[in-house]
């Protein structure tokens, strides 16, 4: 337990430093590359990931590291990192992006941090200790009506468009408002603090979702059974929702929820 607390405190301070690094590049990114269709990369992504890898490796040399840009391998103690989630927004000077970091210990996410340095929004969760935004406890939405609920639906080139459109159609037919803002990690964070009632995506990489899933769970929401043990490398379907509308989103998306937390 003491070792996890040490990692949590280090993670808090590290993300503030990483945010300063990212903001020095915001509005000034020079090199824009495409990793695939609608999959952007700037020099700031690489710079931030290298910074996080070096600092975490120095502080906790026995831990593994798995990052969006440089990869890695599964380990009993593993840092899972997205240096900038929402790079398309970042590259266009839209302040909806974040740094996402999770620590997975023996196949279970224990620490989750999501930081949007452009807005100063710092989300943090430790398993069993609740979730916070800038140090203040947060909770998922208490909305009980589908007709009053907003779902963010993530999109991925790894899934056929027809499947995405099927889920979109089902959510709209059920009565949900559906939106997409371009950062899955922040979409999950917004479920944790009640700005969205749910987030769903048919395939999401671990670096985008592990921190956010823990945030939602610790904020009292319901989440899918994302397989940390295998999904770290391969990703999987993601669903997080406020309890009252979770079953309706699961039915529309076809993504199963994990058993209720006791």
ZIUR-V890408 format. One record per helix or strand. SS is the DSSP state (hx for helix, st for strand). FROM is the first residue (numbers start at 1). LEN is the number of residues. Records with the same first field share a line. If there is no record, write none. Layout:
SS=FROM-LEN, FROM-LEN
This chain:
hx=2-24, 43-17, 87-5, 146-3, 161-14, 184-9, 206-13, 228-7, 243-11
st=32-5, 39-4, 64-4, 71-2, 77-9, 98-8, 108-9, 121-6, 131-3, 136-2, 150-4, 177-3, 198-7, 222-3, 236-6, 257-1
